[in-house]
Amino acid sequence: MKLFSKITLLTLAFILAAGSTKSIAQVSFGTDVVSRYVWRGIDFGQSLSIQPGIAYASGGFEIGAWGSYANTGGGANELDLYLSYSVDIDESSSVSFGLTDYYFPAAPGTFTTFDADGNHVIEPFVSYSGAFSLSAYMNVMNDPDNSIYLSASYPFEVDDVSLEAFIGIVPTESAWYGNADAAVQEIGLSASKEIVITDSFSLPVFTSYVINPYQEVSFLFFGFSL
Protein backbone atom coordinates (compact mmCIF):
# COMPACT_ATOMS: atom_id res chain seq x y z
CA MET A 1 0.00 0.00 0.00
CA LYS A 2 1.43 3.40 -0.99
CA LEU A 3 1.83 6.06 1.68
CA PHE A 4 -0.51 8.38 -0.26
CA SER A 5 -3.22 5.73 -0.18
CA LYS A 6 -2.74 5.27 3.57
CA ILE A 7 -3.00 9.00 4.19
CA THR A 8 -6.11 9.20 1.98
CA LEU A 9 -7.73 6.38 3.95
CA LEU A 10 -6.98 8.10 7.24
CA THR A 11 -8.25 11.44 5.92
CA LEU A 12 -11.50 9.87 4.70
CA ALA A 13 -12.06 8.25 8.08
CA PHE A 14 -11.39 11.61 9.75
CA ILE A 15 -14.04 13.28 7.57
CA LEU A 16 -16.58 10.56 8.31
CA ALA A 17 -15.89 10.81 12.03
CA ALA A 18 -16.09 14.60 11.97
CA GLY A 19 -19.49 14.41 10.31
CA SER A 20 -21.00 12.26 13.03
CA THR A 21 -23.85 13.95 14.91
CA LYS A 22 -24.62 11.10 17.27
CA SER A 23 -21.93 11.93 19.83
CA ILE A 24 -19.67 14.73 20.93
CA ALA A 25 -16.29 14.88 19.21
CA GLN A 26 -13.22 15.00 21.43
CA VAL A 27 -9.60 15.97 20.90
CA SER A 28 -7.07 14.60 23.37
CA PHE A 29 -3.32 15.05 23.62
CA GLY A 30 -0.51 14.49 26.06
CA THR A 31 3.00 13.20 26.62
CA ASP A 32 4.51 10.30 28.52
CA VAL A 33 8.08 10.34 29.80
CA VAL A 34 9.49 6.84 30.31
CA SER A 35 12.83 5.66 31.69
CA ARG A 36 12.97 2.95 28.96
CA TYR A 37 10.82 2.36 25.90
CA VAL A 38 9.88 -1.33 26.14
CA TRP A 39 7.37 -2.59 23.54
CA ARG A 40 6.17 -6.20 23.40
CA GLY A 41 9.17 -7.44 25.32
CA ILE A 42 11.71 -5.50 23.23
CA ASP A 43 13.83 -2.61 24.52
CA PHE A 44 13.89 0.28 22.01
CA GLY A 45 16.69 2.79 22.36
CA GLN A 46 17.94 1.76 25.81
CA SER A 47 17.38 5.28 27.12
CA LEU A 48 14.81 7.70 28.51
CA SER A 49 12.18 8.49 25.86
CA ILE A 50 9.60 11.22 25.29
CA GLN A 51 6.32 9.90 23.87
CA PRO A 52 3.77 12.51 22.68
CA GLY A 53 0.35 11.68 21.26
CA ILE A 54 -2.72 13.38 19.83
CA ALA A 55 -6.10 11.88 18.90
CA TYR A 56 -9.49 12.88 17.53
CA ALA A 57 -12.53 10.77 18.43
CA SER A 58 -16.15 10.93 17.37
CA GLY A 59 -18.69 8.18 17.85
CA GLY A 60 -16.79 4.91 17.61
CA PHE A 61 -14.10 6.37 15.35
CA GLU A 62 -10.67 7.46 16.53
CA ILE A 63 -7.72 8.71 14.52
CA GLY A 64 -4.42 9.71 16.03
CA ALA A 65 -0.66 10.00 15.98
CA TRP A 66 1.86 8.75 18.53
CA GLY A 67 5.62 9.08 18.69
CA SER A 68 8.63 8.05 20.73
CA TYR A 69 11.90 9.98 20.74
CA ALA A 70 14.96 8.72 22.59
CA ASN A 71 17.03 10.98 24.81
CA THR A 72 20.26 9.72 23.22
CA GLY A 73 21.40 9.97 19.62
CA GLY A 74 21.69 6.19 19.29
CA GLY A 75 18.16 5.53 20.54
CA ALA A 76 15.16 4.53 18.46
CA ASN A 77 12.75 7.10 17.05
CA GLU A 78 9.23 6.20 15.98
CA LEU A 79 6.17 7.99 14.58
CA ASP A 80 2.89 6.08 14.20
CA LEU A 81 -0.50 6.89 12.70
CA TYR A 82 -3.50 4.84 13.70
CA LEU A 83 -7.18 4.51 12.93
CA SER A 84 -9.73 2.51 14.94
CA TYR A 85 -13.45 1.91 15.24
CA SER A 86 -15.10 0.54 18.40
CA VAL A 87 -18.48 -1.12 18.79
CA ASP A 88 -20.09 -1.51 22.21
CA ILE A 89 -21.26 -5.01 23.06
CA ASP A 90 -22.88 -3.91 26.32
CA GLU A 91 -22.25 -1.29 28.99
CA SER A 92 -18.93 -2.82 30.05
CA SER A 93 -17.43 -4.39 26.94
CA SER A 94 -16.58 -3.52 23.34
CA VAL A 95 -14.84 -4.75 20.20
CA SER A 96 -12.39 -2.59 18.25
CA PHE A 97 -10.95 -2.85 14.75
CA GLY A 98 -8.11 -0.76 13.45
CA LEU A 99 -4.92 -0.16 11.52
CA THR A 100 -1.54 1.15 12.65
CA ASP A 101 1.19 2.56 10.40
CA TYR A 102 4.51 2.18 12.24
CA TYR A 103 7.18 4.48 10.86
CA PHE A 104 10.82 4.37 11.94
CA PRO A 105 12.72 7.41 10.62
CA ALA A 106 15.86 6.08 12.34
CA ALA A 107 15.20 2.35 12.36
CA PRO A 108 17.16 0.00 14.65
CA GLY A 109 19.35 -2.58 12.96
CA THR A 110 16.74 -5.30 13.42
CA PHE A 111 14.50 -3.58 10.86
CA THR A 112 17.05 -3.24 8.04
CA THR A 113 16.07 -6.67 6.65
CA PHE A 114 12.69 -5.30 5.53
CA ASP A 115 11.97 -3.56 2.24
CA ALA A 116 13.23 0.03 2.20
CA ASP A 117 9.79 1.53 1.51
CA GLY A 118 10.16 4.42 3.93
CA ASN A 119 10.53 2.04 6.90
CA HIS A 120 6.74 1.78 7.19
CA VAL A 121 5.17 -1.34 8.68
CA ILE A 122 1.38 -1.73 8.44
CA GLU A 123 -0.47 -3.68 11.14
CA PRO A 124 -4.25 -4.31 11.24
CA PHE A 125 -5.65 -5.36 14.60
CA VAL A 126 -8.79 -6.49 16.39
CA SER A 127 -9.37 -6.39 20.14
CA TYR A 128 -11.95 -7.16 22.77
CA SER A 129 -12.17 -5.13 25.97
CA GLY A 130 -14.27 -6.01 29.00
CA ALA A 131 -13.48 -7.65 32.32
CA PHE A 132 -10.31 -8.73 30.50
CA SER A 133 -8.78 -7.81 27.13
CA LEU A 134 -7.81 -9.91 24.12
CA SER A 135 -6.04 -8.58 21.02
CA ALA A 136 -4.64 -9.92 17.75
CA TYR A 137 -2.25 -8.09 15.40
CA MET A 138 -0.59 -8.98 12.08
CA ASN A 139 1.99 -7.15 9.98
CA VAL A 140 0.87 -6.97 6.34
CA MET A 141 3.56 -4.73 4.81
CA ASN A 142 7.39 -4.73 5.01
CA ASP A 143 7.50 -7.89 7.09
CA PRO A 144 8.30 -11.06 5.09
CA ASP A 145 7.04 -13.21 7.98
CA ASN A 146 3.70 -11.36 8.28
CA SER A 147 4.32 -11.58 12.02
CA ILE A 148 1.34 -12.22 14.29
CA TYR A 149 1.12 -11.03 17.88
CA LEU A 150 -1.54 -12.22 20.35
CA SER A 151 -2.03 -10.60 23.74
CA ALA A 152 -4.24 -10.88 26.80
CA SER A 153 -4.48 -8.69 29.89
CA TYR A 154 -6.44 -8.54 33.12
CA PRO A 155 -6.91 -5.27 35.06
CA PHE A 156 -7.55 -5.15 38.81
CA GLU A 157 -7.03 -2.83 41.76
CA VAL A 158 -5.31 -3.06 45.13
CA ASP A 159 -6.15 -0.16 47.44
CA ASP A 160 -5.81 2.93 45.21
CA VAL A 161 -3.34 1.37 42.75
CA SER A 162 -4.53 0.19 39.31
CA LEU A 163 -2.77 -3.02 38.24
CA GLU A 164 -2.73 -4.98 34.99
CA ALA A 165 -1.28 -8.43 34.36
CA PHE A 166 -0.51 -9.20 30.73
CA ILE A 167 0.98 -11.77 28.38
CA GLY A 168 2.00 -11.61 24.71
CA ILE A 169 2.63 -14.52 22.33
CA VAL A 170 4.25 -14.74 18.89
CA PRO A 171 2.79 -17.96 17.42
CA THR A 172 5.23 -18.35 14.49
CA GLU A 173 8.82 -17.60 13.50
CA SER A 174 9.36 -13.85 13.27
CA ALA A 175 12.45 -11.80 12.45
CA TRP A 176 10.40 -8.72 13.45
CA TYR A 177 10.28 -9.93 17.04
CA GLY A 178 13.66 -11.68 16.88
CA ASN A 179 12.25 -15.19 17.31
CA ALA A 180 13.29 -18.33 15.39
CA ASP A 181 10.09 -20.11 16.39
CA ALA A 182 6.86 -19.65 18.35
CA ALA A 183 7.46 -17.96 21.69
CA VAL A 184 6.00 -16.26 24.72
CA GLN A 185 7.18 -12.73 23.94
CA GLU A 186 6.38 -11.05 27.23
CA ILE A 187 4.84 -11.59 30.64
CA GLY A 188 4.43 -8.63 32.93
CA LEU A 189 2.67 -6.52 35.49
CA SER A 190 1.95 -2.79 35.32
CA ALA A 191 0.94 -0.48 38.16
CA SER A 192 -0.39 3.06 37.94
CA LYS A 193 -1.89 5.73 40.20
CA GLU A 194 -2.33 9.48 40.39
CA ILE A 195 -0.21 11.45 42.82
CA VAL A 196 -2.03 14.55 44.08
CA ILE A 197 0.19 17.61 43.70
CA THR A 198 -2.35 20.38 44.35
CA ASP A 199 -6.12 20.61 44.71
CA SER A 200 -6.42 21.03 40.94
CA PHE A 201 -3.51 18.94 39.61
CA SER A 202 -2.57 15.28 39.89
CA LEU A 203 0.38 13.55 38.23
CA PRO A 204 -0.31 10.08 36.74
CA VAL A 205 2.67 7.78 37.33
CA PHE A 206 3.21 4.18 36.28
CA THR A 207 5.77 1.38 36.41
CA SER A 208 6.03 -1.97 34.65
CA TYR A 209 7.98 -5.17 35.15
CA VAL A 210 8.33 -7.12 31.90
CA ILE A 211 9.94 -10.50 31.23
CA ASN A 212 10.79 -11.74 27.74
CA PRO A 213 11.12 -15.52 28.32
CA TYR A 214 12.35 -16.29 24.80
CA GLN A 215 15.23 -13.80 24.88
CA GLU A 216 15.80 -14.37 28.61
CA VAL A 217 15.75 -10.67 29.51
CA SER A 218 13.66 -8.57 31.89
CA PHE A 219 12.92 -4.87 32.31
CA LEU A 220 11.70 -2.60 35.08
CA PHE A 221 10.83 0.92 33.96
CA PHE A 222 9.00 3.97 35.27
CA GLY A 223 7.10 6.82 33.68
CA PHE A 224 4.70 9.70 34.17
CA SER A 225 2.11 11.43 32.00
CA LEU A 226 1.54 15.12 31.28
MINUDREN-875052 format. One line per 10 residues: number of its first residue (from 1); their letters; for each residue z, x, y of C-alpha. Coordinates in nm, 3 decimals, padded with zeros to 5 digits. Each point is the difference from the previous one (the first is absolute). Layout:
N
NUM> a> Z,X,Y; ...
***
This chain:
226
1> mklfskitll> 00.000,00.000,00.000; -00.099,00.143,00.340; 00.267,00.040,00.266; -00.194,-00.234,00.232; 00.008,-00.271,-00.265; 00.375,00.048,-00.046; 00.062,-00.026,00.373; -00.221,-00.311,00.020; 00.197,-00.162,-00.282; 00.329,00.075,00.172
11> tlafilaags> -00.132,-00.127,00.334; -00.122,-00.325,-00.157; 00.338,-00.056,-00.162; 00.167,00.067,00.336; -00.218,-00.265,00.167; 00.074,-00.254,-00.272; 00.372,00.069,00.025; -00.006,-00.020,00.379; -00.166,-00.340,-00.019; 00.272,-00.151,-00.215
21> tksiaqvsfg> 00.188,-00.285,00.169; 00.236,-00.077,-00.285; 00.256,00.269,00.083; 00.110,00.226,00.280; -00.172,00.338,00.015; 00.222,00.307,00.012; -00.053,00.362,00.097; 00.247,00.253,-00.137; 00.025,00.375,00.045; 00.244,00.281,-00.056
31> tdvvsryvwr> 00.056,00.351,-00.129; 00.190,00.151,-00.290; 00.128,00.357,00.004; 00.051,00.141,-00.350; 00.138,00.334,-00.118; -00.273,00.014,-00.271; -00.306,-00.215,-00.059; 00.024,-00.094,-00.369; -00.260,-00.251,-00.126; -00.014,-00.120,-00.361
41> gidfgqslsi> 00.192,00.300,-00.124; -00.209,00.254,00.194; 00.129,00.212,00.289; -00.251,00.006,00.289; 00.035,00.280,00.251; 00.345,00.125,-00.103; 00.131,-00.056,00.352; 00.139,-00.257,00.242; -00.265,-00.263,00.079; -00.057,-00.258,00.273
51> qpgiayasgg> -00.142,-00.328,-00.132; -00.119,-00.255,00.261; -00.142,-00.342,-00.083; -00.143,-00.307,00.170; -00.093,-00.338,-00.150; -00.137,-00.339,00.100; 00.090,-00.304,-00.211; -00.106,-00.362,00.016; 00.048,-00.254,-00.275; -00.024,00.190,-00.327
61> feigawgsya> -00.226,00.269,00.146; 00.118,00.343,00.109; -00.201,00.295,00.125; 00.151,00.330,00.100; -00.005,00.376,00.029; 00.255,00.252,-00.125; 00.016,00.376,00.033; 00.204,00.301,-00.103; 00.001,00.327,00.193; 00.185,00.306,-00.126
71> ntggganeld> 00.222,00.207,00.226; -00.159,00.323,-00.126; -00.360,00.114,00.025; -00.033,00.029,-00.378; 00.125,-00.353,-00.066; -00.208,-00.300,-00.100; -00.141,-00.241,00.257; -00.107,-00.352,-00.090; -00.140,-00.306,00.179; -00.038,-00.328,-00.191
81> lylsysvdid> -00.150,-00.339,00.081; 00.100,-00.300,-00.205; -00.077,-00.368,-00.033; 00.201,-00.255,-00.200; 00.030,-00.372,-00.060; 00.316,-00.165,-00.137; 00.039,-00.338,-00.166; 00.342,-00.161,-00.039; 00.085,-00.117,-00.350; 00.326,-00.162,00.110
91> esssvsfglt> 00.267,00.063,00.262; 00.106,00.332,-00.153; -00.311,00.150,-00.157; -00.360,00.085,00.087; -00.314,00.174,-00.123; -00.195,00.245,00.216; -00.350,00.144,-00.026; -00.130,00.284,00.209; -00.193,00.319,00.060; 00.113,00.338,00.131
101> dyyfpaapgt> -00.225,00.273,00.141; 00.184,00.332,-00.038; -00.138,00.267,00.230; 00.108,00.364,-00.011; -00.132,00.190,00.304; 00.172,00.314,-00.133; 00.002,-00.066,-00.373; 00.229,00.196,-00.235; -00.169,00.219,-00.258; 00.046,-00.261,-00.272
111> fttfdadgnh> -00.256,-00.224,00.172; -00.282,00.255,00.034; -00.139,-00.098,-00.343; -00.112,-00.338,00.137; -00.329,-00.072,00.174; -00.004,00.126,00.359; -00.069,-00.344,00.150; 00.242,00.037,00.289; 00.297,00.037,-00.238; 00.029,-00.379,-00.026
121> viepfvsysg> 00.149,-00.157,-00.312; -00.024,-00.379,-00.039; 00.270,-00.185,-00.195; 00.010,-00.378,-00.063; 00.336,-00.140,-00.105; 00.179,-00.314,-00.113; 00.375,-00.058,00.010; 00.263,-00.258,-00.077; 00.320,-00.022,00.203; 00.303,-00.210,-00.088
131> afslsaymnv> 00.332,00.079,-00.164; -00.182,00.317,-00.108; -00.337,00.153,00.092; -00.301,00.097,-00.210; -00.310,00.177,00.133; -00.327,00.140,-00.134; -00.235,00.239,00.183; -00.332,00.166,-00.089; -00.210,00.258,00.183; -00.364,-00.112,00.018
141> mndpdnsiyl> -00.153,00.269,00.224; 00.020,00.383,00.000; 00.208,00.011,-00.316; -00.200,00.080,-00.317; 00.289,-00.126,-00.215; 00.030,-00.334,00.185; 00.374,00.062,-00.022; 00.227,-00.298,-00.064; 00.359,-00.022,00.119; 00.247,-00.266,-00.119
151> sasypfevdd> 00.339,-00.049,00.162; 00.306,-00.221,-00.028; 00.309,-00.024,00.219; 00.323,-00.196,00.015; 00.194,-00.047,00.327; 00.375,-00.064,00.012; 00.295,00.052,00.232; 00.337,00.172,-00.023; 00.231,-00.084,00.290; -00.223,00.034,00.309
161> vsleafigiv> -00.246,00.247,-00.156; -00.344,-00.119,-00.118; -00.107,00.176,-00.321; -00.325,00.004,-00.196; -00.063,00.145,-00.345; -00.363,00.077,-00.077; -00.235,00.149,-00.257; -00.367,00.102,00.016; -00.238,00.063,-00.291; -00.344,00.162,-00.022
171> ptesawygna> -00.147,-00.146,-00.322; -00.293,00.244,-00.039; -00.099,00.359,00.075; -00.023,00.054,00.375; -00.082,00.309,00.205; 00.100,-00.205,00.308; 00.359,-00.012,-00.121; -00.016,00.338,-00.175; 00.043,-00.141,-00.351; -00.192,00.104,-00.314
181> daavqeigls> 00.100,-00.320,-00.178; 00.196,-00.323,00.046; 00.334,00.060,00.169; 00.303,-00.146,00.170; -00.078,00.118,00.353; 00.329,-00.080,00.168; 00.341,-00.154,-00.054; 00.229,-00.041,00.296; 00.256,-00.176,00.211; -00.017,-00.072,00.373
191> askeivitds> 00.284,-00.101,00.231; -00.022,-00.133,00.354; 00.226,-00.150,00.267; 00.019,-00.044,00.375; 00.243,00.212,00.197; 00.126,-00.182,00.310; -00.038,00.222,00.306; 00.065,-00.254,00.277; 00.036,-00.377,00.023; -00.377,-00.030,00.042
201> fslpvftsyv> -00.133,00.291,-00.209; 00.028,00.094,-00.366; -00.166,00.295,-00.173; -00.149,-00.069,-00.347; 00.059,00.298,-00.230; -00.105,00.054,-00.360; 00.013,00.256,-00.280; -00.176,00.026,-00.335; 00.050,00.195,-00.320; -00.325,00.035,-00.195
211> inpyqevsfl> -00.067,00.161,-00.338; -00.349,00.085,-00.124; 00.058,00.033,-00.378; -00.352,00.123,-00.077; 00.008,00.288,00.249; 00.373,00.057,-00.057; 00.090,-00.005,00.370; 00.238,-00.209,00.210; 00.042,-00.074,00.370; 00.277,-00.122,00.227
221> ffgfsl> -00.112,-00.087,00.352; 00.131,-00.183,00.305; -00.159,-00.190,00.285; 00.049,-00.240,00.288; -00.217,-00.259,00.173; -00.072,-00.057,00.369
***
